[in-house]
């Protein structure tokens, strides 16, 4: 029998392979879901999207697709399905929800959804992944559900840990294949910094800031290169996140440059003050240097590693860490790192 830690490591390695070789965002989403369903013993599951407003959703993949394709959506409303109540009470953001863990079992088993859908198909324990910031029923809302029967029992901590570790990958894939979300202005670069392509709206953003592409890259690409090197050394795309932000100030305006490492190139998205990082920065009065240090905490770096990564001395890093913790009113580097991880995953703090 494989030890829990070894099983988790093997599952993450297989998912990492999926991330590296998927042909498209849509394929990445489906293949990661299929790999999770293989890695975690389940009774079955579904990957689904709400194509329009209302209770009707489309099943994209999963062994329970035929079951839920034929289900009356009214049965899954919170008043008929207690497992949907915890989700209905939560803020809409990417997260893992053990939907049946805290339920009153007697109420659950007396519900119309359990009697007519779940019980006939061996669905006794449910865990959901919320993959975007929309509520169920909103156009484009994307999620997945995995289930277990009484024989398998409730989802245990190693399974939930795997789901939480792979959540950033699922969220990233969901964003890239989301038909309801306009793509931000973007640039594509080779790994050595040569420009492959630039969207017309990105050219307009830079023109509005009187900032040409060469000047932008001179500000951010040194740190991007060091970030790519760091990720290559760690060889852990699932656990370290897939993106990093740069804060570029120009003529009294602030541009947020989100960098994402892709299989064959690097993508820079030019974002505005609506991104979670902007809210974090303005709420707590963080400087661009403090944001940079905060990201090193999200990557789990020591002060010495952060100093090398940012090309500053270690005393400067220590000073910024103290200021960040004071401004965020946090007690530890770990808390600050976890907060920044949520921002790196586009999960509002």
C-alpha positions in Angstrom: 0.0 0.0 0.0 1.4 3.5 -0.9 2.0 5.8 2.0 -0.2 9.0 1.9 2.7 11.4 1.3 4.1 9.2 -1.5 0.7 8.9 -3.1 0.2 12.7 -3.0 3.6 13.3 -4.5 2.9 10.8 -7.3 -0.5 12.3 -8.1 1.0 15.8 -8.2 3.7 14.6 -10.6 1.1 13.1 -13.0 -0.8 16.3 -12.8 2.3 18.3 -13.5 2.8 16.2 -16.7 -0.7 17.0 -17.7 0.0 20.7 -17.3 3.1 20.5 -19.4 1.7 18.6 -22.3 -2.0 19.7 -22.6 -2.7 20.9 -26.1 -5.0 23.7 -25.1 -6.7 25.3 -22.0 -9.8 23.3 -22.7 -7.8 20.1 -22.9 -5.8 21.0 -19.7 -9.1 21.5 -17.8 -10.6 18.2 -18.9 -7.3 16.2 -18.6 -6.6 17.6 -15.1 -10.2 16.7 -14.1 -9.8 13.2 -15.5 -6.4 12.7 -13.7 -7.9 13.8 -10.4 -10.8 11.3 -10.9 -8.2 8.6 -11.4 -6.0 9.7 -8.5 -8.7 10.0 -5.9 -11.0 6.9 -5.3 -14.5 8.1 -6.1 -17.9 6.9 -7.1 -17.8 9.4 -10.0 -17.9 13.1 -10.8 -18.7 15.9 -13.2 -17.1 19.0 -14.7 -19.8 21.5 -15.5 -20.5 25.0 -16.7 -23.6 27.2 -16.6 -24.0 28.4 -20.3 -26.7 30.9 -19.4 -28.6 32.3 -16.5 -30.9 29.9 -14.5 -30.6 26.5 -13.0 -29.6 24.6 -16.2 -26.0 23.6 -16.5 -24.0 21.7 -19.1 -21.9 18.7 -18.1 -18.5 18.9 -19.9 -16.9 15.7 -18.6 -17.1 13.0 -15.9 -18.4 9.5 -15.3 -21.7 10.8 -13.9 -22.4 12.9 -17.0 -25.3 10.8 -18.1 -26.9 11.0 -14.7 -26.7 14.8 -14.4 -27.6 15.4 -18.0 -31.1 14.0 -17.2 -31.6 15.6 -13.8 -34.3 18.2 -13.2 -32.2 21.3 -12.2 -34.9 22.2 -9.6 -33.8 19.1 -7.6 -30.4 20.7 -7.1 -31.6 24.0 -5.7 -30.6 24.5 -2.0 -34.2 24.0 -0.8 -34.2 20.5 -2.3 -30.5 19.7 -2.0 -28.9 20.4 1.4 -25.4 19.8 -0.1 -25.9 23.0 -2.1 -26.6 25.2 1.0 -22.9 25.6 2.1 -22.0 26.7 -1.4 -24.9 29.2 -1.6 -23.7 30.8 1.7 -20.0 31.3 0.5 -18.4 34.2 -1.3 -18.0 33.4 -4.9 -14.2 32.6 -5.4 -12.1 29.7 -6.4 -12.1 27.2 -3.5 -12.6 23.5 -2.5 -15.8 22.9 -0.7 -16.4 19.6 1.2 -20.1 20.1 0.7 -21.5 17.1 2.7 -18.9 17.2 5.6 -21.0 19.3 8.0 -24.4 18.2 6.9 -27.1 16.7 9.1 -27.1 13.2 7.5 -30.8 12.6 8.3 -31.8 15.8 6.6 -29.6 15.0 3.7 -31.0 11.5 3.2 -34.6 12.7 3.5 -34.0 15.4 0.8 -35.5 15.1 -2.7 -32.1 15.3 -4.3 -30.7 12.4 -2.3 -33.8 10.2 -2.8 -34.1 10.8 -6.6 -30.5 11.5 -7.7 -27.8 10.8 -5.2 -28.9 7.5 -3.5 -29.7 5.6 -6.7 -26.1 6.5 -8.0 -24.2 5.9 -4.8 -23.5 9.5 -4.1 -23.2 9.8 -0.3 -20.2 12.2 0.1 -19.6 15.3 -2.1 -16.6 17.6 -2.6 -16.9 20.5 -5.0 -14.3 22.8 -6.6 -15.4 26.3 -7.4 -13.3 27.4 -10.4 -14.2 31.0 -10.8 -15.7 34.1 -9.2 -19.3 33.5 -10.5 -22.2 32.2 -8.5 -24.0 29.0 -9.6 -26.5 29.9 -12.3 -24.5 32.9 -13.6 -23.5 32.6 -17.2 -20.0 31.0 -17.5 -19.8 29.7 -13.9 -17.5 26.7 -14.0 -17.2 24.0 -11.3 -16.6 20.3 -10.7 -18.0 17.7 -8.3 -16.5 14.5 -7.0 -18.5 11.9 -5.1 -18.0 8.9 -2.9 -20.3 6.2 -1.6 -20.6 4.9 2.0 -18.1 2.1 1.2 -15.4 4.6 0.3 -16.4 7.0 3.1 -15.9 10.7 3.3 -13.0 12.5 1.5 -10.0 12.5 3.8 -7.3 15.1 4.3 -4.7 13.8 1.7 -7.4 13.9 -1.0 -8.5 17.4 0.0 -4.8 18.4 0.1 -4.4 17.2 -3.5 -7.4 19.1 -4.6 -6.2 22.3 -3.0 -2.8 22.0 -4.5 -4.1 21.5 -8.0 -6.8 24.2 -7.7 -4.5 27.0 -9.2 -4.0 24.9 -12.3 -7.7 24.3 -12.7 -8.5 28.0 -12.2 -5.8 29.0 -14.7 -7.2 26.6 -17.3 -10.7 27.8 -16.6 -9.8 31.4 -17.1 -8.0 30.7 -20.4 -11.0 28.8 -21.9 -13.7 31.0 -20.4 -15.9 32.3 -23.2 -17.5 35.0 -20.9 -14.2 36.7 -19.9 -12.5 39.1 -22.3 -8.8 38.4 -22.5 -6.6 41.2 -21.1 -4.2 43.0 -23.3 -1.2 40.7 -23.8 2.4 40.2 -25.1 4.0 36.8 -25.8 7.7 36.4 -25.3 10.3 33.8 -25.9 12.1 32.6 -22.8 15.0 34.8 -23.7 12.9 37.9 -23.9 12.3 38.3 -27.6 8.8 39.5 -28.5 6.7 37.0 -30.4 3.4 38.8 -30.6 1.5 41.8 -29.2 -2.2 42.3 -29.1 -3.5 45.6 -30.5 -5.0 46.6 -27.2 -1.7 46.0 -25.5 -0.1 48.4 -27.9 -2.8 51.0 -27.1 -2.2 50.6 -23.3 1.5 51.2 -23.7 0.8 54.2 -26.0 -1.5 55.7 -23.4 1.3 55.4 -20.8 4.0 56.7 -23.3 5.8 53.4 -22.6 7.3 51.4 -25.4 7.8 47.6 -25.3 11.5 47.9 -24.9 11.2 50.1 -21.8 8.6 47.8 -20.3 10.8 44.8 -20.8 13.8 46.6 -19.3 11.8 47.1 -16.2 10.4 43.6 -15.8 12.3 41.0 -17.7 15.3 40.6 -15.4 12.9 39.6 -12.6 11.0 37.3 -15.0 14.2 35.5 -16.0 15.1 35.0 -12.4 11.6 33.7 -11.7 11.7 31.2 -14.6 15.1 30.0 -13.3 13.6 29.6 -9.7 10.6 27.6 -11.0 12.9 25.4 -13.1 15.1 24.7 -10.0 12.0 23.9 -7.9 10.3 21.9 -10.6 7.0 22.3 -8.9 4.5 24.2 -11.0 1.5 23.1 -8.9 2.9 24.1 -5.6 4.7 27.4 -6.5 2.0 29.0 -8.5 2.3 29.8 -12.2 2.4 33.6 -12.3 4.0 36.6 -10.8 3.1 40.3 -10.8 5.2 43.4 -11.6 4.0 46.8 -10.5 5.1 49.5 -13.1 4.4 53.1 -12.1 4.4 55.6 -14.9 3.3 59.3 -15.0 1.2 58.8 -11.8 -0.5 55.7 -13.2 0.1 52.1 -12.1 0.2 49.2 -14.5 0.0 45.6 -13.3 1.9 43.1 -15.4 1.0 39.5 -14.8 3.5 37.0 -16.1 2.4 33.4 -16.8 4.9 30.7 -17.9 3.4 28.6 -20.6 4.7 25.4 -22.3 6.6 27.1 -25.1 6.6 30.8 -24.2 5.9 33.4 -21.6 2.7 35.6 -21.6 2.5 39.1 -20.1 -1.0 40.5 -19.4 -1.4 44.2 -18.8 -4.0 44.6 -16.1 -5.6 47.6 -14.5 -6.7 48.7 -11.0 -9.5 46.1 -10.9 -7.2 43.2 -10.2 -7.0 41.7 -6.7 -3.4 42.9 -6.3 -4.5 46.5 -6.9 -7.1 46.2 -4.1 -4.5 44.7 -1.8 -2.0 47.4 -2.6 -4.3 50.3 -2.2 -6.1 48.9 0.9 -2.9 48.5 2.9 -0.7 51.1 1.2 1.9 48.7 -0.1 4.7 50.1 -2.2 5.9 48.2 -5.4 9.0 47.1 -3.5 6.9 45.7 -0.7 4.7 43.8 -3.3 7.8 42.3 -4.7 8.9 41.1 -1.3 5.4 39.8 -0.5 5.6 37.6 -3.6 8.9 36.0 -2.4 7.0 35.1 0.8 4.4 33.4 -1.4 7.1 31.4 -3.0 8.5 30.3 0.4 11.8 32.1 0.0 14.2 32.9 2.8 15.5 36.4 3.3 18.7 35.5 1.6 17.0 33.9 -1.4 14.7 36.9 -1.7 17.7 39.2 -1.7 19.3 37.3 -4.6 16.0 37.1 -6.5 15.3 40.8 -6.2 18.9 41.9 -6.5 18.9 43.9 -3.2 20.7 43.4 0.0 19.4 41.2 2.8 18.8 44.1 5.2 16.5 45.7 2.6 14.5 42.5 2.4 14.2 42.3 6.2 13.0 45.9 6.4 10.4 45.3 3.7 9.2 42.1 5.4 8.7 44.0 8.7 6.8 46.8 7.0 4.6 44.3 5.0 3.6 42.4 8.2 2.9 45.6 10.0 0.7 47.0 7.2 -1.2 43.7 6.7 -1.5 43.3 10.4 -0.2 39.7 10.2 1.9 37.8 12.7 4.1 35.7 10.4 5.7 35.4 7.0 3.6 32.3 6.4 0.4 34.2 6.8 1.6 36.9 4.4 2.7 34.2 1.9 -0.6 32.5 2.0 -2.4 35.8 1.5 -0.2 36.6 -1.6 -0.8 33.1 -3.0 -4.5 33.9 -3.1 -3.7 37.0 -5.2 -1.3 35.0 -7.5 -4.3 32.7 -8.1 -6.6 35.6 -8.9 -8.5 34.9 -5.6 -9.5 38.2 -4.0 -8.1 38.6 -0.5 
